[in-house]
Amino acid sequence: VRKLFEGNTERGEGRKGEVDTGRRWTAFYAMDGTVRKREDAKPDDAKRGTWFVDSEGRNCFQYEGKEEPKCDVIIPEEGHYLRVREGQVRGRIQIEEGNASNL
C-alpha cells in the first residue's frame, strides 16, 4: 500500500456502497508523509495533512483540523481500486505516477 501511494496522485470518486455520491477529488501523497487534497467542487480550497500506512496495511490520512485519522482498506479491482472503511465502499480511485496535478 505504501508503494502504491508514496509519491503518487490519487483521483477519486465518492461512493456509498454501489452508489456514486458525485464527490470527486485529487490527492497527492508526498514521500515525506504529507498529503494535499483538492475536491473538484472546491478547487480553491486545498486541504493539507499527513498520511501513513497502519499496522493492518490500511491507507490512513488526517487533514488539518481533524482530530482522528481515517483509515481505508485498499482493494484492487480491474482498472482501479476501492477504498473500504468499516466494511463499506467509500470511494473508487485511480493512481497516477508522480504529482500529476501539481498539488
Buried (B, 14 or more C-beta within 10 A) or exposed (E): BEEBBBEBBBBBBBBEEEEEEEBBBBBBBBEEEEBBBBBEEEEEEBBEBBBBBEEEEBBBBBBEEEEEBBBBBBEEEEEBBBBBEEEEBBBBBEBEEEBBBEB
